[in-house]
């Protein structure tokens, strides 16, 4: 026979499930949908406009007739950009810096966050405050440049991937995520004979796939879009990433192909190269994002929950 409290709970649940939404709640839902649609439109419009511009003829762009649909459809600009060897060199460098940089970022952040997640670590509070201190105070641009130069890292990949190896914000998110793991699991693994490294690699990492995927997304996007560091530390064009190529292109400091300035048709095409290059630059990271998006929400929530 069910208890009185169980019957009351069942009635409450039944009443809640059968409750009709109020008028105010319906108004809120409509307002919420309209607001989200506006946000989506504001977010997507620049991207769609950029894509439409990259596929449009120059005369329609000058006339201001290009909005969301390409006019005078052509792919000549894509052919010119893809024929430029320097673009592909930059592309290859960007992929290399993103892969190597993200691997270093992830390894360094995890190795720092895991000890900080242990309350019994001697000096835990000091090291945490020391990391947080770097969020607000830094050496500045010139000391950083002198340090990288004195370490002979200039014009090497290490000047790009080492100075920003750990993001303090990401470190705190990952530290909080590690703190949410059940202590009993690690204690049971220790009883079974696993060392600290064994617990970390065989217990902690497999259970932290969501936060790791989130960190990969954060760091990969940051490394892919990085152009300021390469501008400071990479003088050799063969080492520069595609973002710096794009930056120089927008600033008019470099030419994308030679011998086209005297050709009127080519000049019209060349003015579309900026938008075409932007599309080609952001395309890979946009393609990767949906595969990691499912981990994004759970990963950030795991790192944000405080006990």
SERO-4910 file (N, C-alpha, C, O; in steps of 0.05 Angstrom, whole numbers):
BEGIN
 pado doro    nc1    nc2    nc3   cac1   cac2   cac3    cc1    cc2    cc3    oc1    oc2    oc3
  Unk    A     17    -24      0      0      0      0     18     25      0     36     27     17
  Unk    A     13     44    -18     31     67    -19     27     86      4      5     88     15
  Unk    A     48     99     13     47    117     36     32    142     28     28    148      4
  Unk    A     25    158     48     10    183     43     28    203     28     19    217     10
  Unk    A     53    204     37     72    222     23     75    215     -6     78    233    -23
  Unk    A     76    189    -12     80    181    -40     55    189    -57     58    197    -80
  Unk    A     31    186    -44      7    194    -59      7    224    -64      0    232    -86
  Unk    A     15    240    -44     16    269    -47     36    277    -69     31    294    -85
  Unk    A     59    263    -69     79    268    -90     68    262   -118     73    277   -136
  Unk    A     55    239   -120     43    231   -146     22    251   -155     21    258   -179
  Unk    A      6    261   -136    -14    281   -144     -2    307   -153    -11    319   -172
  Unk    A     20    315   -139     33    340   -146     45    337   -174     43    355   -191
  Unk    A     58    313   -179     70    309   -206     48    308   -227     52    319   -249
  Unk    A     26    295   -221      4    294   -241     -7    321   -246    -13    329   -269
  Unk    A    -11    337   -225    -22    364   -228     -3    381   -243    -11    398   -259
  Unk    A     23    378   -238     42    395   -252     43    388   -282     44    406   -299
  Unk    A     43    361   -288     44    353   -316     19    361   -331     21    367   -355
  Unk    A     -4    363   -317    -28    370   -331    -34    400   -330    -54    409   -340
  Unk    A    -16    415   -318    -20    444   -315    -17    458   -342      2    453   -356
  Unk    A    -36    475   -349    -35    490   -374    -17    515   -370    -18    527   -349
  Unk    A     -1    521   -390     15    545   -387     -2    570   -385    -23    573   -399
  Unk    A      6    588   -369     -9    613   -365     -5    632   -389     12    627   -406
  Unk    A    -21    652   -390    -19    672   -412      8    686   -411     20    692   -432
  Unk    A     16    693   -387     42    706   -384     65    689   -394     84    699   -406
  Unk    A     63    663   -389     84    645   -398     85    643   -428    106    642   -440
  Unk    A     61    642   -440     60    641   -469     71    667   -482     85    665   -502
  Unk    A     65    689   -470     77    715   -480    107    714   -478    121    723   -495
  Unk    A    117    703   -455    146    701   -452    158    684   -473    180    690   -484
  Unk    A    145    661   -479    156    643   -500    157    657   -527    177    654   -541
  Unk    A    136    671   -534    136    685   -560    158    706   -560    173    708   -580
  Unk    A    160    722   -539    181    742   -537    209    730   -539    227    740   -552
  Unk    A    212    707   -525    238    693   -525    245    684   -553    268    686   -562
  Unk    A    226    672   -568    231    663   -595    238    686   -613    257    684   -629
  Unk    A    223    708   -611    229    731   -628    257    742   -622    272    749   -640
  Unk    A    264    744   -596    290    754   -589    313    736   -599    333    746   -610
  Unk    A    309    710   -597    330    691   -606    333    692   -637    355    691   -647
  Unk    A    310    695   -651    311    698   -680    327    723   -688    342    723   -707
  Unk    A    322    745   -673    337    770   -679    367    766   -674    383    775   -690
  Unk    A    374    752   -653    402    747   -647    415    730   -669    437    735   -678
  Unk    A    400    709   -678    410    692   -700    414    708   -725    434    705   -739
  Unk    A    394    726   -731    397    742   -756    421    761   -754    436    764   -774
  Unk    A    424    774   -731    447    792   -728    473    777   -730    493    788   -741
  Unk    A    474    753   -720    499    737   -720    505    727   -748    528    727   -757
  Unk    A    484    717   -762    489    704   -788    492    724   -811    505    718   -831
  Unk    A    480    748   -808    480    766   -831    508    773   -841    513    772   -865
  Unk    A    527    781   -823    554    787   -833    567    764   -848    581    767   -868
  Unk    A    563    739   -838    575    716   -850    563    711   -878    577    706   -897
  Unk    A    536    711   -879    523    707   -905    529    729   -925    532    724   -948
  Unk    A    532    753   -915    539    776   -933    567    772   -944    572    778   -967
  Unk    A    585    762   -927    612    758   -936    613    736   -957    628    738   -977
  Unk    A    598    715   -952    598    693   -972    586    702   -998    596    696  -1020
  Unk    A    564    717   -996    551    727  -1021    569    746  -1036    570    745  -1061
  Unk    A    584    763  -1021    602    781  -1034    625    766  -1048    634    775  -1070
  Unk    A    634    745  -1036    657    730  -1048    649    717  -1074    666    711  -1091
  Unk    A    623    711  -1078    614    698  -1103    602    718  -1122    591    710  -1143
  Unk    A    602    744  -1116    589    764  -1133    609    778  -1151    633    780  -1145
  Unk    A    598    789  -1173    614    806  -1191    619    833  -1178    602    843  -1163
  Unk    A    642    845  -1184    649    870  -1171    630    893  -1177    625    910  -1159
  Unk    A    619    894  -1201    601    916  -1208    576    916  -1190    565    937  -1184
  Unk    A    567    893  -1183    543    892  -1165    550    899  -1137    534    911  -1122
  Unk    A    575    893  -1128    584    901  -1102    586    931  -1100    577    944  -1080
  Unk    A    598    944  -1120    601    973  -1121    573    986  -1121    569   1007  -1109
  Unk    A    554    973  -1135    527    985  -1137    511    980  -1112    489    990  -1109
  Unk    A    522    965  -1093    508    960  -1068    484    942  -1071    465    943  -1056
  Unk    A    485    924  -1091    462    907  -1097    465    879  -1084    447    863  -1086
  Unk    A    488    874  -1071    493    848  -1059    484    848  -1030    493    865  -1015
  Unk    A    466    831  -1023    457    829   -995    463    801   -984    485    796   -973
  Unk    A    444    783   -988    449    755   -978    451    735  -1001    459    712   -996
  Unk    A    445    744  -1025    446    726  -1048    467    737  -1068    466    760  -1075
  Unk    A    486    720  -1077    506    730  -1097    493    739  -1123    473    728  -1132
  Unk    A    505    761  -1134    495    771  -1160    518    770  -1179    541    778  -1173
  Unk    A    513    761  -1203    535    758  -1223    554    736  -1214    578    740  -1212
  Unk    A    542    713  -1208    557    691  -1195    583    684  -1210    582    680  -1234
  Unk    A    605    683  -1196    631    675  -1207    649    664  -1186    646    671  -1162
  Unk    A    667    647  -1194    686    635  -1175    715    642  -1182    734    630  -1174
  Unk    A    718    663  -1199    744    671  -1207    762    680  -1184    786    675  -1184
  Unk    A    749    693  -1164    765    702  -1141    777    678  -1126    799    679  -1116
  Unk    A    761    657  -1124    770    633  -1110    794    621  -1125    813    611  -1114
  Unk    A    792    621  -1152    814    610  -1168    840    626  -1164    861    614  -1163
  Unk    A    837    652  -1162    861    669  -1158    874    664  -1131    898    661  -1129
  Unk    A    857    664  -1111    867    659  -1084    880    632  -1081    902    629  -1070
  Unk    A    867    612  -1092    878    584  -1090    903    580  -1107    918    561  -1103
  Unk    A    907    598  -1127    931    596  -1144    955    609  -1131    978    607  -1140
  Unk    A    950    624  -1109    972    638  -1096    986    619  -1077    974    609  -1057
  Unk    A   1011    613  -1082   1026    594  -1066   1029    603  -1037   1029    587  -1018
  Unk    A   1032    630  -1033   1036    640  -1006   1012    635   -988   1014    631   -964
  Unk    A    988    635  -1001    964    629   -985    965    601   -974    958    596   -951
  Unk    A    973    582   -991    974    554   -981    996    549   -961    994    533   -943
  Unk    A   1019    564   -965   1040    562   -944   1029    572   -917   1034    559   -897
  Unk    A   1015    594   -918   1003    604   -893    983    585   -882    981    582   -857
  Unk    A    967    573   -899    947    554   -890    960    530   -876    951    521   -855
  Unk    A    981    520   -888    995    497   -876   1008    505   -849   1007    489   -830
  Unk    A   1019    529   -848   1030    539   -822   1008    541   -801   1013    534   -778
  Unk    A    985    551   -809    963    554   -790    954    527   -779    950    524   -755
  Unk    A    952    507   -796    944    480   -787    965    469   -768    959    458   -747
  Unk    A    991    473   -775   1012    463   -758   1012    477   -731   1013    464   -710
  Unk    A   1010    504   -730   1009    518   -705    985    511   -688    986    509   -664
  Unk    A    962    507   -702    938    500   -687    940    472   -674    933    469   -651
  Unk    A    950    453   -689    952    425   -679    972    424   -656    967    414   -634
  Unk    A    996    434   -662   1018    433   -641   1011    450   -617   1014    442   -594
  Unk    A   1001    474   -623    994    493   -601    972    482   -584    974    484   -559
  Unk    A    951    471   -596    929    460   -580    938    436   -563    929    434   -540
  Unk    A    955    419   -574    965    397   -559    981    406   -534    978    396   -512
  Unk    A    998    426   -539   1013    437   -516    995    451   -496    998    448   -472
  Unk    A    976    467   -506    957    481   -488    942    461   -471    940    464   -446
  Unk    A    932    440   -483    916    420   -469    933    405   -448    925    401   -425
  Unk    A    957    396   -456    974    382   -438    983    399   -414    981    390   -391
  Unk    A    991    423   -419   1000    441   -397    977    448   -379    980    449   -354
  Unk    A    954    454   -390    931    461   -373    922    438   -356    916    442   -332
  Unk    A    921    414   -367    912    391   -351    932    385   -329    925    378   -306
  Unk    A    958    386   -336    978    380   -315    979    400   -293    987    394   -270
  Unk    A    971    425   -299    970    445   -278    943    444   -262    943    448   -238
  Unk    A    921    438   -277    895    439   -264    891    415   -245    878    418   -224
  Unk    A    901    392   -253    896    368   -236    908    371   -208    893    365   -189
  Unk    A    933    378   -204    943    382   -177    928    404   -162    923    401   -138
  Unk    A    920    425   -176    906    447   -162    878    438   -153    867    450   -135
  Unk    A    867    417   -165    841    407   -157    842    391   -131    821    384   -120
  Unk    A    866    386   -121    869    370    -97    871    389    -73    890    405    -71
  Unk    A    852    387    -55    852    404    -31    875    400    -13    884    418      1
  Unk    A    886    375    -13    908    368      5    935    376     -6    956    370      6
  Unk    A    936    389    -29    962    397    -41    973    420    -24    960    440    -19
  Unk    A    998    417    -16   1011    438     -1   1016    462    -19   1027    460    -40
  Unk    A   1006    485    -10   1009    510    -26    987    512    -47    990    528    -65
  Unk    A    966    497    -45    945    498    -65    934    527    -69    932    536    -91
  Unk    A    928    540    -47    917    567    -49    937    586    -61    930    604    -76
  Unk    A    963    583    -54    984    601    -64    986    598    -95    986    618   -109
  Unk    A    987    573   -104    990    569   -133    965    578   -148    967    588   -171
  Unk    A    942    574   -136    917    583   -149    917    614   -152    911    625   -173
  Unk    A    924    627   -130    925    657   -130    947    666   -149    944    687   -162
  Unk    A    969    652   -150    991    659   -169    981    658   -198    988    675   -214
  Unk    A    965    637   -204    955    635   -231    934    657   -237    935    669   -258
  Unk    A    917    662   -217    897    683   -221    910    711   -224    901    728   -238
  Unk    A    933    714   -210    947    740   -212    955    747   -240    954    770   -248
  Unk    A    961    726   -256    970    731   -284    947    740   -302    951    750   -324
  Unk    A    922    736   -292    899    746   -308    897    776   -308    887    788   -326
  Unk    A    908    788   -287    905    817   -283    931    833   -288    930    856   -294
  Unk    A    953    819   -284    979    833   -286    997    816   -304    999    792   -301
  Unk    A   1010    830   -323   1029    817   -341   1054    833   -345   1055    857   -337
  Unk    A   1073    822   -358   1098    836   -362   1097    858   -383   1112    877   -382
  Unk    A   1077    856   -401   1075    876   -422   1087    866   -448   1101    845   -449
  Unk    A   1083    882   -469   1091    873   -496   1121    873   -499   1132    853   -510
  Unk    A   1134    894   -491   1163    895   -496   1179    874   -479   1196    861   -491
  Unk    A   1173    871   -453   1187    849   -439   1182    822   -451   1201    806   -452
  Unk    A   1158    817   -460   1152    791   -473   1169    787   -498   1180    766   -503
  Unk    A   1170    809   -514   1185    807   -539   1215    802   -533   1228    786   -546
  Unk    A   1226    817   -513   1254    813   -506   1259    785   -496   1280    773   -501
  Unk    A   1240    775   -480   1243    748   -469   1244    727   -492   1261    709   -492
  Unk    A   1225    729   -510   1224    710   -532   1249    712   -549   1260    692   -558
  Unk    A   1258    736   -554   1282    741   -570   1307    730   -556   1324    718   -569
  Unk    A   1309    734   -529   1332    724   -515   1333    694   -513   1354    682   -510
  Unk    A   1310    681   -515   1308    652   -514   1312    640   -542   1311    616   -546
  Unk    A   1318    657   -562   1323    649   -589   1299    633   -601   1303    614   -616
  Unk    A   1276    642   -593   1252    629   -604   1240    645   -627   1222    635   -641
  Unk    A   1251    669   -633   1240    685   -654   1244    670   -681   1265    658   -685
  Unk    A   1224    673   -699   1224    659   -725   1225    629   -722   1236    615   -738
  Unk    A   1212    619   -700   1208    591   -697   1179    586   -688   1166    605   -679
  Unk    A   1170    562   -690   1143    555   -682   1139    559   -652   1117    564   -643
  Unk    A   1161    556   -637   1158    558   -607   1151    586   -598   1140    589   -576
  Unk    A   1157    606   -614   1150    633   -607   1119    637   -608   1108    655   -596
  Unk    A   1106    619   -622   1077    621   -626   1062    604   -605   1042    612   -595
  Unk    A   1073    580   -600   1057    561   -584   1065    561   -554   1050    551   -538
  Unk    A   1089    571   -547   1097    570   -519   1088    593   -502   1077    588   -480
  Unk    A   1090    618   -511   1083    641   -493   1055    640   -482   1050    647   -459
  Unk    A   1036    630   -497   1008    629   -488    999    600   -482    977    593   -488
  Unk    A   1017    584   -471   1012    556   -468    988    550   -449    973    531   -453
  Unk    A    985    567   -429    963    563   -410    946    588   -408    956    610   -403
  Unk    A    920    584   -412    901    606   -407    890    602   -379    879    581   -372
  Unk    A    893    623   -363    884    621   -335    854    615   -333    845    600   -316
  Unk    A    839    628   -350    810    624   -350    803    594   -355    787    582   -341
  Unk    A    816    583   -376    811    554   -382    822    536   -359    810    515   -353
  Unk    A    844    545   -347    855    530   -325    835    527   -302    832    506   -290
  Unk    A    822    549   -295    803    549   -273    779    533   -279    767    519   -262
  Unk    A    770    533   -305    747    517   -313    754    487   -310    738    471   -300
  Unk    A    778    480   -320    786    452   -319    791    443   -290    784    420   -282
  Unk    A    802    460   -273    807    454   -245    780    448   -231    777    429   -216
  Unk    A    760    465   -236    734    460   -224    721    435   -234    708    420   -219
  Unk    A    725    429   -259    715    403   -270    727    379   -257    713    360   -250
  Unk    A    753    380   -253    767    358   -240    757    354   -211    756    332   -201
  Unk    A    750    377   -198    741    375   -170    714    361   -168    706    351   -147
  Unk    A    698    360   -190    672    348   -190    674    317   -192    654    304   -186
  Unk    A    697    306   -199    699    277   -202    697    264   -174    708    275   -155
  Unk    A    684    241   -172    681    228   -146    709    219   -135    725    206   -148
  Unk    A    714    227   -110    739    220    -98    742    190    -93    763    179    -92
  Unk    A    718    177    -90    718    149    -84    730    133   -107    743    112   -103
  Unk    A    727    143   -132    738    129   -155    769    128   -153    781    108   -157
  Unk    A    780    151   -147    809    153   -145    820    137   -122    841    124   -124
  Unk    A    805    137   -100    813    122    -76    812     92    -82    830     77    -74
  Unk    A    791     83    -97    789     55   -104    812     47   -123    823     25   -121
  Unk    A    818     65   -142    840     59   -161    867     58   -146    884     41   -153
  Unk    A    870     75   -126    895     74   -110    898     48    -94    919     37    -92
  Unk    A    875     39    -83    875     14    -69    882     -9    -87    895    -28    -79
  Unk    A    873     -7   -113    879    -28   -132    908    -27   -143    916    -44   -158
  Unk    A    923     -7   -134    951     -6   -141    959     14   -162    982     15   -170
  Unk    A    941     31   -171    948     52   -191    964     74   -177    957     83   -155
  Unk    A    984     84   -191    999    107   -181    983    132   -188    962    132   -200
  Unk    A    995    155   -180    982    181   -186    979    185   -216    959    194   -226
  Unk    A   1001    178   -231   1000    181   -260    980    162   -272    965    169   -291
  Unk    A    978    137   -261    959    118   -271    931    127   -267    914    124   -284
  Unk    A    925    139   -243    898    149   -238    892    172   -257    869    174   -267
  Unk    A    912    189   -262    907    212   -280    901    203   -308    882    212   -321
  Unk    A    917    184   -319    914    176   -347    892    156   -351    879    155   -372
  Unk    A    886    138   -331    867    116   -335    840    121   -322    821    108   -328
  Unk    A    838    141   -304    813    146   -291    803    175   -297    781    178   -307
  Unk    A    820    195   -292    812    222   -294    807    230   -323    786    241   -330
  Unk    A    826    225   -341    823    234   -369    799    221   -383    784    235   -396
  Unk    A    795    194   -380    772    183   -394    745    194   -384    726    195   -399
  Unk    A    744    202   -358    719    213   -347    716    243   -353    696    255   -346
  Unk    A    736    255   -366    735    284   -370    734    291   -400    744    311   -408
  Unk    A    721    273   -416    721    278   -445    706    304   -452    714    317   -471
  Unk    A    685    310   -437    669    334   -444    686    360   -440    687    377   -458
  Unk    A    699    362   -417    715    386   -412    739    387   -430    748    409   -438
  Unk    A    751    364   -436    774    363   -454    766    372   -482    780    388   -495
  Unk    A    743    363   -492    733    372   -518    728    401   -518    733    415   -538
  Unk    A    717    412   -496    712    441   -495    738    456   -496    740    477   -509
  Unk    A    758    447   -481    784    460   -481    797    459   -509    810    478   -518
  Unk    A    794    436   -522    805    434   -550    792    455   -568    806    468   -584
  Unk    A    766    459   -565    752    479   -581    762    507   -574    768    522   -592
  Unk    A    764    513   -549    773    540   -540    801    546   -551    806    567   -564
  Unk    A    819    527   -546    847    532   -554    851    531   -584    866    547   -595
  Unk    A    837    513   -598    840    511   -627    830    536   -641    843    546   -659
  Unk    A    808    547   -632    798    572   -644    817    595   -639    823    611   -656
  Unk    A    828    596   -614    847    617   -608    872    615   -624    883    635   -634
  Unk    A    883    591   -627    907    587   -643    902    592   -673    919    603   -687
  Unk    A    879    584   -682    873    588   -711    871    618   -717    880    627   -739
  Unk    A    859    634   -699    855    662   -705    879    680   -696    878    704   -701
  Unk    A    899    668   -685    921    684   -675    937    696   -698    946    682   -716
  Unk    A    940    722   -697    956    736   -717    976    756   -704    996    763   -716
  Unk    A    969    765   -680    986    786   -667   1014    774   -660   1034    787   -665
  Unk    A   1014    751   -648   1039    738   -641   1057    733   -665   1080    740   -665
  Unk    A   1046    720   -686   1062    717   -711   1072    743   -723   1093    744   -734
  Unk    A   1056    764   -720   1065    790   -731   1089    800   -716   1107    813   -728
  Unk    A   1091    794   -690   1113    804   -674   1138    786   -678   1161    796   -680
  Unk    A   1134    760   -679   1156    742   -677   1165    728   -702   1185    715   -703
  Unk    A   1149    730   -724   1155    716   -749   1160    736   -771   1141    749   -781
  Unk    A   1185    740   -779   1192    758   -801   1192    743   -828   1187    755   -849
  Unk    A   1197    717   -827   1199    701   -851   1170    695   -861   1154    683   -846
  Unk    A   1164    702   -886   1137    698   -897   1130    668   -899   1107    661   -897
  Unk    A   1151    652   -902   1146    623   -904   1138    611   -877   1129    587   -876
  Unk    A   1140    626   -856   1132    616   -829   1105    628   -820   1094    620   -799
  Unk    A   1096    648   -834   1072    663   -825   1046    647   -830   1044    634   -850
  Unk    A   1027    649   -811   1001    635   -815    983    650   -835    989    673   -843
  Unk    A    961    638   -842    944    650   -862    929    674   -850    921    692   -865
  Unk    A    926    675   -824    913    699   -812    930    724   -816    919    745   -820
  Unk    A    956    721   -815    974    744   -820    974    751   -850    975    774   -857
  Unk    A    971    730   -866    968    735   -895    943    752   -900    943    771   -916
  Unk    A    921    744   -887    896    758   -890    898    786   -879    888    805   -891
  Unk    A    911    789   -856    915    816   -845    930    834   -864    923    857   -868
  Unk    A    952    824   -875    968    840   -894    952    846   -919    954    868   -931
  Unk    A    935    828   -927    918    832   -950    898    855   -946    895    872   -962
  Unk    A    886    854   -922    866    875   -916    880    902   -913    869    922   -921
  Unk    A    904    902   -901    918    927   -897    931    936   -923    942    958   -924
  Unk    A    930    920   -944    942    928   -970    972    927   -970    985    939   -986
  Unk    A    983    911   -951   1012    909   -949   1024    887   -965   1048    885   -967
  Unk    A   1007    870   -978   1018    849   -994   1000    845  -1018    976    852  -1018
  Unk    A   1011    834  -1039    996    828  -1063    991    798  -1064   1008    782  -1056
  Unk    A    967    790  -1073    960    762  -1073    970    748  -1098    973    723  -1098
  Unk    A    973    762  -1119    984    750  -1143    997    772  -1160    990    795  -1157
  Unk    A   1016    765  -1176   1031    784  -1190   1021    789  -1218   1010    771  -1231
  Unk    A   1025    814  -1228   1018    820  -1256    989    823  -1262    981    819  -1285
  Unk    A    972    829  -1243    944    832  -1249    934    860  -1247    911    866  -1253
  Unk    A    951    878  -1238    942    906  -1233    934    920  -1259    917    938  -1258
  Unk    A    947    912  -1281    941    926  -1306    917    915  -1321    909    926  -1341
  Unk    A    907    894  -1311    884    882  -1324    858    891  -1310    855    885  -1286
  Unk    A    841    905  -1323    817    915  -1310    799    893  -1299    788    895  -1278
  Unk    A    797    872  -1314    780    850  -1305    792    838  -1280    778    831  -1261
  Unk    A    819    835  -1280    832    823  -1257    830    841  -1233    828    832  -1210
  Unk    A    830    868  -1238    828    887  -1216    801    885  -1203    798    886  -1178
  Unk    A    780    881  -1219    753    877  -1208    752    852  -1191    740    851  -1170
  Unk    A    765    831  -1201    765    806  -1186    781    809  -1160    774    798  -1139
  Unk    A    804    824  -1162    821    826  -1139    807    839  -1115    814    834  -1092
  Unk    A    789    857  -1121    775    870  -1099    757    851  -1083    750    856  -1060
  Unk    A    750    828  -1095    735    807  -1080    752    788  -1065    742    772  -1050
  Unk    A    778    790  -1069    796    771  -1056    795    772  -1026    798    752  -1012
  Unk    A    791    796  -1015    790    798   -986    768    781   -975    772    766   -956
  Unk    A    744    784   -986    721    768   -976    725    739   -981    718    722   -965
  Unk    A    736    732  -1004    741    704  -1010    761    692   -991    757    669   -981
  Unk    A    783    706   -985    803    697   -967    791    693   -939    798    674   -925
  Unk    A    774    712   -931    761    709   -904    745    684   -903    745    669   -883
  Unk    A    730    678   -924    713    654   -925    730    629   -923    724    611   -907
  Unk    A    752    628   -939    769    605   -938    783    602   -912    790    579   -903
  Unk    A    789    624   -898    803    623   -873    786    613   -850    795    597   -834
  Unk    A    760    621   -849    743    612   -827    729    586   -832    718    574   -814
  Unk    A    730    577   -857    715    553   -864    723    528   -848    705    514   -838
  Unk    A    748    521   -845    755    497   -830    746    497   -801    736    477   -791
  Unk    A    749    520   -787    742    521   -759    711    520   -756    701    510   -736
  Unk    A    697    530   -776    668    528   -776    659    499   -780    639    491   -769
  Unk    A    674    485   -797    667    457   -802    672    439   -778    658    419   -773
  Unk    A    693    446   -762    700    430   -738    680    434   -715    675    416   -700
  Unk    A    670    459   -713    654    466   -690    630    448   -685    626    440   -662
  Unk    A    614    440   -705    591    423   -699    598    396   -686    582    385   -671
  Unk    A    622    385   -693    630    360   -681    637    362   -651    635    343   -636
  Unk    A    645    386   -643    652    390   -615    630    404   -599    631    406   -574
  Unk    A    610    414   -613    589    430   -600    574    414   -579    565    425   -559
  Unk    A    570    388   -584    554    372   -566    568    369   -539    555    364   -518
  Unk    A    595    372   -538    610    371   -513    611    399   -500    618    401   -476
  Unk    A    605    419   -515    611    447   -506    594    454   -481    606    463   -461
  Unk    A    568    450   -483    550    458   -461    557    442   -435    560    453   -414
  Unk    A    559    415   -438    564    399   -414    592    405   -403    595    405   -379
  Unk    A    611    410   -421    638    416   -411    640    442   -396    652    443   -375
  Unk    A    627    463   -406    627    488   -392    611    487   -366    619    498   -346
  Unk    A    589    472   -366    573    469   -341    589    454   -320    588    462   -296
  Unk    A    603    433   -328    620    418   -309    640    436   -296    646    434   -272
  Unk    A    652    454   -312    672    472   -301    662    496   -286    676    509   -272
  Unk    A    635    501   -289    624    524   -276    610    518   -250    607    536   -233
  Unk    A    603    493   -245    588    486   -221    607    487   -197    629    476   -197
  Unk    A    598    501   -176    614    502   -151    598    488   -129    574    490   -128
  Unk    A    613    474   -113    600    460    -90    595    480    -68    584    472    -47
***
